[in-house]
Amino acid sequence: MKSDPLSHRLYATHRNTLISYAHRLCGDKGIAEDLVHDAWLLFHRQNSAEILAPLSYLKTIIRNLLFDRRRRSTFESTTEAPFEQAIGNVDADFSHLRQFRVIL
């Protein structure tokens, strides 16, 4: 990873502000700290000189990371259903296709 003094300064200067922002979004201090850290790692890969509003950009990354986390959490909670229940749901979803099976 390249050394970018500007991104390090931004992180050091705005870390508490970003954690507060992330905490307001997710309601969990630990998750907020993880989001800020992950956002900074993604930000650090960019050429920060080309980013016009770095603080806004970091907040956007944090918000998107939270959306990704929630989406993944929703997916994981639905995939942990018992097999019989999951198959039942699939069977119900495709019940309208049974009429075609008789024709074939």
C-alpha positions as a Markdown table, in Angstrom:
| # | Residue | x | y | z |
|---|---|---|---|---|
| 1 | Met | 0.0 | 0.0 | 0.0 |
| 2 | Lys | 1.4 | 3.4 | -0.9 |
| 3 | Ser | 2.1 | 6.0 | 1.7 |
| 4 | Asp | -0.2 | 9.0 | 1.4 |
| 5 | Pro | 0.4 | 11.7 | 4.1 |
| 6 | Leu | -2.8 | 13.5 | 3.1 |
| 7 | Ser | -5.0 | 10.4 | 3.7 |
| 8 | His | -3.2 | 9.8 | 7.0 |
| 9 | Arg | -3.9 | 13.4 | 8.1 |
| 10 | Leu | -7.5 | 13.1 | 7.0 |
| 11 | Tyr | -7.9 | 9.9 | 9.0 |
| 12 | Ala | -6.3 | 11.3 | 12.1 |
| 13 | Thr | -8.2 | 14.6 | 11.9 |
| 14 | His | -11.6 | 13.3 | 11.1 |
| 15 | Arg | -11.6 | 9.8 | 12.7 |
| 16 | Asn | -13.8 | 10.8 | 15.7 |
| 17 | Thr | -16.3 | 12.7 | 13.4 |
| 18 | Leu | -16.5 | 9.7 | 11.1 |
| 19 | Ile | -17.0 | 7.3 | 14.0 |
| 20 | Ser | -19.8 | 9.5 | 15.3 |
| 21 | Tyr | -21.4 | 9.6 | 11.9 |
| 22 | Ala | -21.2 | 5.9 | 11.5 |
| 23 | His | -22.5 | 5.3 | 15.0 |
| 24 | Arg | -25.6 | 7.5 | 14.2 |
| 25 | Leu | -26.2 | 5.4 | 11.1 |
| 26 | Cys | -25.8 | 1.9 | 12.6 |
| 27 | Gly | -26.4 | 2.4 | 16.4 |
| 28 | Asp | -23.3 | 0.3 | 17.4 |
| 29 | Lys | -20.0 | 1.8 | 18.4 |
| 30 | Gly | -18.0 | -1.3 | 17.5 |
| 31 | Ile | -19.5 | -1.6 | 14.0 |
| 32 | Ala | -19.1 | 2.1 | 13.6 |
| 33 | Glu | -15.3 | 1.8 | 14.2 |
| 34 | Asp | -15.1 | -1.2 | 11.8 |
| 35 | Leu | -16.9 | 0.8 | 9.1 |
| 36 | Val | -14.6 | 3.8 | 9.5 |
| 37 | His | -11.5 | 1.6 | 9.4 |
| 38 | Asp | -12.8 | -0.2 | 6.3 |
| 39 | Ala | -13.7 | 3.1 | 4.7 |
| 40 | Trp | -10.3 | 4.5 | 5.3 |
| 41 | Leu | -8.6 | 1.4 | 3.8 |
| 42 | Leu | -10.8 | 1.8 | 0.6 |
| 43 | Phe | -10.1 | 5.6 | 0.6 |
| 44 | His | -6.4 | 5.1 | 1.0 |
| 45 | Arg | -6.3 | 3.1 | -2.2 |
| 46 | Gln | -7.6 | 6.1 | -4.2 |
| 47 | Asn | -5.5 | 9.0 | -5.3 |
| 48 | Ser | -6.8 | 11.4 | -2.6 |
| 49 | Ala | -5.5 | 14.5 | -4.6 |
| 50 | Glu | -8.2 | 13.9 | -7.1 |
| 51 | Ile | -11.0 | 13.8 | -4.6 |
| 52 | Leu | -12.6 | 17.2 | -4.2 |
| 53 | Ala | -14.5 | 16.6 | -0.9 |
| 54 | Pro | -12.6 | 13.8 | 1.0 |
| 55 | Leu | -14.7 | 14.0 | 4.1 |
| 56 | Ser | -18.0 | 13.6 | 2.1 |
| 57 | Tyr | -16.4 | 10.9 | 0.1 |
| 58 | Leu | -15.4 | 9.0 | 3.3 |
| 59 | Lys | -19.0 | 9.4 | 4.6 |
| 60 | Thr | -20.4 | 8.0 | 1.3 |
| 61 | Ile | -18.0 | 5.0 | 1.6 |
| 62 | Ile | -19.2 | 4.4 | 5.2 |
| 63 | Arg | -22.8 | 4.6 | 4.3 |
| 64 | Asn | -22.3 | 2.2 | 1.4 |
| 65 | Leu | -20.4 | -0.2 | 3.5 |
| 66 | Leu | -23.2 | -0.2 | 6.0 |
| 67 | Phe | -25.7 | -0.9 | 3.2 |
| 68 | Asp | -23.5 | -3.8 | 2.1 |
| 69 | Arg | -23.3 | -5.1 | 5.7 |
| 70 | Arg | -27.1 | -5.0 | 6.1 |
| 71 | Arg | -27.7 | -6.6 | 2.8 |
| 72 | Arg | -25.3 | -9.4 | 3.6 |
| 73 | Ser | -26.8 | -9.8 | 7.1 |
| 74 | Thr | -30.3 | -10.1 | 5.6 |
| 75 | Phe | -29.1 | -12.7 | 3.1 |
| 76 | Glu | -27.3 | -14.7 | 5.7 |
| 77 | Ser | -30.3 | -14.8 | 8.0 |
| 78 | Thr | -32.5 | -16.1 | 5.2 |
| 79 | Thr | -30.1 | -18.8 | 4.2 |
| 80 | Glu | -29.8 | -20.2 | 7.7 |
| 81 | Ala | -33.4 | -21.6 | 7.5 |
| 82 | Pro | -33.8 | -25.3 | 8.0 |
| 83 | Phe | -33.6 | -27.3 | 4.7 |
| 84 | Glu | -37.2 | -28.5 | 4.8 |
| 85 | Gln | -38.5 | -24.9 | 5.3 |
| 86 | Ala | -36.3 | -23.6 | 2.5 |
| 87 | Ile | -37.4 | -26.3 | 0.2 |
| 88 | Gly | -41.0 | -25.6 | 1.1 |
| 89 | Asn | -40.6 | -21.9 | 0.3 |
| 90 | Val | -39.1 | -22.8 | -3.1 |
| 91 | Asp | -41.8 | -25.3 | -3.8 |
| 92 | Ala | -44.4 | -22.6 | -3.0 |
| 93 | Asp | -42.7 | -20.2 | -5.3 |
| 94 | Phe | -42.8 | -22.6 | -8.2 |
| 95 | Ser | -46.2 | -24.1 | -7.5 |
| 96 | His | -47.7 | -22.3 | -10.5 |
| 97 | Leu | -45.4 | -24.4 | -12.8 |
| 98 | Arg | -47.0 | -27.7 | -11.7 |
| 99 | Gln | -49.7 | -27.2 | -14.3 |
| 100 | Phe | -47.1 | -27.2 | -17.0 |
| 101 | Arg | -45.6 | -30.5 | -15.7 |
| 102 | Val | -48.9 | -32.2 | -16.4 |
| 103 | Ile | -48.9 | -31.0 | -20.0 |
| 104 | Leu | -45.4 | -32.2 | -20.6 |
